[in-house]
């Protein structure tokens, strides 16, 4: 059996904390059943991959990436870029809707 590294312990604790946090949001009815199922499954997979990083060896070989941590760093950057662009798009849509509502309200008052 392989020795568990300190970073793995941190990852496991983080995964369990996020499972609990997701459960709290579900209990407060802030998440639907589908959202809760998605996030709970995501965190379970996160913990499994943290415990057994060798599961990703075929992916590492296919992409010619040396270490599992490098794969996580690349995936993390791609995810952050996606989330930033997505959030910007949502904010712009909301901004346009608010401008439209303000214009309509101003025209009614005039």
N, C-alpha and C positions, 0 to 999 in steps of 0.2 A: 504494500500500500504506500502510495506517495505521501510525502510530508506536506501538510497544509501550510502555505505561506501566510505571512501577516496580511498581505493585500487581499488574499482570499477570505480571511476572517472578516476583514472590513467589508468586502463585497457581500458576503453572506449576511452579515448584520444589516447592511444597507437594504438588501433584498427583502429580508423579513420585516424591517421597519416599513418599507414601501408597501408590502402586502397588508400590514396592519393599517396604514394610512389610507390605502384604497378601500379597505373594509369599512373604516370609519365614514368615508364619503358615501359609500353605498348605504350604510345604516341611516345616515342623515338624509337619504333620498336625493343626494346630489349627483349620483351616478345611476344610470339605468342598469338593468340586469346584463344587457349586452356589453355595456362599458365596463362593468365590474368584472365580467367573465374575461374580457380581453385583457384588462390590466392585471388581474390575478394570474392569468396564464402567462403573461409577459414576465411577471416577477418570479414565478416558479421556474420558468426557463432560464432567467437570469441567474438564479441561485444554482441550478443544475450546471450551467456552463461555468459558473465560478468554481464550483466543486470539481468539475471534470473538464478542464479546458482542452484536453486531448480530443474531445468530440469534434472540435473545429479543425483538426489536422488536415482532413481532406480539402477543406476550403482554403487553408493556408497554402497547401501544395499547388492547388489549381491556380491561385492568384499570385503565386511566387512571393509570398510574404513570409519573412523569417520567424517572427514571434507572434503569439496570440495577442499580446498587448498591442503590437503595432496594428493589428486588424481592428481592435477596439478603438484605438485612437483615430484611425481613418474613418471608421463608421461613426464615431462621435462627431467628428468635424462635419461629415456629410449631413448628419442629422441636425446639427446646429444651424448649418446653412439653410436647410430645408425649412426648419421651424422659423427662422428669421424671415425668410421670404414669405412664407405662409402668413405669419403674424402681420407683416407689413401690408399684405394684400387685404386682409380682414380689416385692419385699421383704416385703410384708404376707403374701402366700401362703406364702413360706418361713418367716416368723415363726410363722404358725399351725401349719405342719407340724412345726416344731421343738418348739413348745409341746405338741403332741399326743404326739410321741415321748417327751419328757421326762415327761409325765404317765403314759404307759404304763410307762416304765421305773421310775418311782417306785412305781407300784402293784405291779409285779412284785416289787420289793425289799421291800415292806412285807408 
